[in-house]
Amino acid sequence: MNVLLLLANPRKVGYTERLANLFRQGLDESGAKVTDVDLTTLSIQTCLGCFHCWLATPGQCVLSDDMTRQLELVLEADVIVCVTPLYYF
C-alpha cells in the first residue's frame, strides 16, 4: 500500500509533529510504503485561473513549481493523509 503523508505544520517540535511521527511509525510497522512531503518547505504558486490546464494542455499547469511532482505522488498513492495543526483560541 502506498501512503502519501502530507505535513503542513510550521512548528517541528509540536504535538502535530509528534502525532505524525507516531502515525508514520505505525505505517512502517504494517509494511506500508510511506512518502513524506513537508508542504511548508515547497514553493507552490496559486492558481491563475487561466484554464490552460483544461483547454490547451489537459492536466498540465502553465506554472512550473513544486506542485508538479506532488500531483504525481497523489496519483500514485492509495491513501493520502493530511497532517495539519488546528488552532483554537
Helices and strands as residue ranges (DSSP letters): E 2-7, H 15-30, E 33-38, G 39-41, H 52-55, H 67-76, E 79-83
